[in-house]
């Protein structure tokens, strides 16, 4: 019996080890082994694309190809920048929504008159002087790219000398800053005169897989801490005339597992699902001749104005090359010699058409679970089933998983890799079957019993989730909380369609979010038109009070700018003069993972939060834009603040001293403001002591100056109160506290 049991372990344990090793290779990147297994999965996805490529739809995307014929007609590369200016101008005049160059203009134009003049300085000074007076080619090209919506590209690299590049638009991160996005040290950028003039700038760097095939297009990359857009994403941003790109990571979207993995990238109203590195899975079409226009047809004037308009009006135009000598040919699952610019163009098509391939955040977990369940299950059952029935069961499981993977790809665009569980089944079956056939059949029962004792705890250990990640609750912290709300949003909504409301909210919330995040705020949530943000969590912020105050002041200033600029925008319906109210409060809060057992979110609760919301509601009553609680006002002694009132807010018995935040240290140090604040305090003291005549005298004397600080409504309120108390004194229990009747 002991011998049979030992033989059973000899047959099954190696199968278990193989399954667990494959699961280990799937989980941990093991050099040589893991890349080989991953390449098998990529091969499967490549086969899916070859069998079922993305059907071509006439999206507003075109490619201008500097092909061999163009080179033959217009000369070898590089061309004079005046030729490129002419090409750009032709596309711009045809109505292109954006012109994106898959070319880096990293060196000055050597055919420019200024460059030629240097060569003639010694031999022919007169010719050099004439040349030096001619317009510079780069400057001419710069004027064109500045006028027309043009994106210029740069290459990112890991070593060598290079430039530091900055995005042309805001890159907003919702959640933990991306940690898996590919990081580069240096950049090969266009010459400054071109880069500064261009309306868009983007990375052209696409790192293929180890087999040199491009399966994903990077939408975002980074240079140090600076997030940078890819060419396709920047072209869409410029075409849609948006000012920022929003990057959602796992803890900013309640998706995924590891904090800081990218979940999606949003530009305008398009939200693009990505992998953790911020890359878009490509779903290529077959070769489509109508997508590509040879550059020589444009530059030679072969296409008249009507033809140019039909081809390019309202479209994103990518300019690249298929000329063999320029070496911009890439391998894709469908083509071993594809133009590199086609990758960017097809990525833009997918984003515009919203035709995506998804690698869901739960895909790896599902594949690992299938590997463990089917692999270990087959290994467990083989001693009882025998080789024939085990093979039938294994083939059935393989067919089912492969079919389900294919169905998920064709119907939903999901990339579910069946190779890991299939490899586990095949290797598990082979190992166990070979050993089982080597041993005597009568030892199967004892092998099965020993396997049960060995496997049960190991299986639980492998597939059980870490319970600490699901714990509800949080920690107490001293925090600063901000509520911001658009006034009369219900009235605004009545005059707008749902689509217009969404575009208005994006135009309003995006710059406000930029300002908050720039000053270390954590965005808790958006509640329609309202923003809830806080400081000092999850990371410590010793300057939380001043960061919050500066954020609020910056939001008010930004709104003034938006009110001036947005009515002139055609892509946003801006409903006249938009006003906001901001409530700030500081105090003890409970912050952490909160919610239900099914879904958690990082948020905060407490009396400090509730009071901040009530203070924001008081801004409309007092006619101020920023109101703050007493504890925060005490820590902002260097800022320009004045007391508004003593208020008993709804749902709270304790009265709160509420202050108006009017400006930063510059205003606080202004002599006129200091005098006004002192006299305002005297009026408030006279009011509290029921010296109505003195309070009214000071109030009238301060009316004009109060208007300068936006306090007209506040002084009207005190005028009404004082007049009423002059007619009838308050009762003896009057404590000067105003009781708010609404939130």
Secondary structure, DSSP 8 states (H G I E B T S, - for coil): -HHHHHHHHHHHHHHHHHHHHHHHHHHS--TTHHHHHHHHHHHHHHHHHHHS-------SEEEEEE-HHHHHHH-SSS--HHHHHHHHHHHHHTT-SEEEESS---S--TTSHHHHHHHHTTT-HHHHHHHHTS--HHHHHHHHHHHTTEEEEEEEESSSS-B----SSEEEEESS--SSS-EESEEE---HHHHHH-SEEEE------TTSB--EEESEEEETTEEEEBHHHHHHHHHHT-SEEEEEEHHHHT-SSSTT-EEEEEETTEEEE--TTSEEE-------GGGEEEHHHHHTT-S-HHHHHHHHTT-EEEEEE--GGGT-EEEETTEEEEEHHHHHHHHHHHHHHT---B--TTHHHHHHHHHHHHHHHHHHHHHHHHHHHHHHHHHHHHHHHHHHHHHHHHHH-B----HHHHHHHHHHHHHHHHHHHHS-GGGHHHHHHHHHHHHHHHHHHHH---GGGG--EEEEEEEEEEEEEETTHHHHHHTS-HHHHHHHHHHHHHHHHHHHHHTT-EEEEEETTEEEEEESSSS--TTHHHHHHHHHHHHHHHHHHHHHHGGG-SSS---SS--EEEEEEEEEEEEEEEE-SS-EEEEEESHHHHHHHHHHHHHHHHT-SEEE-HHHHHH-TTSEEEEEEEEE-TT--S-EEEEEEEE-HHHHT-HHHHHHHHHHHHHHHHHHTT-HHHHHHHHHHHHHHHHHTT-HHHHHHHHHHHHHHHHS---TT--SEEE----
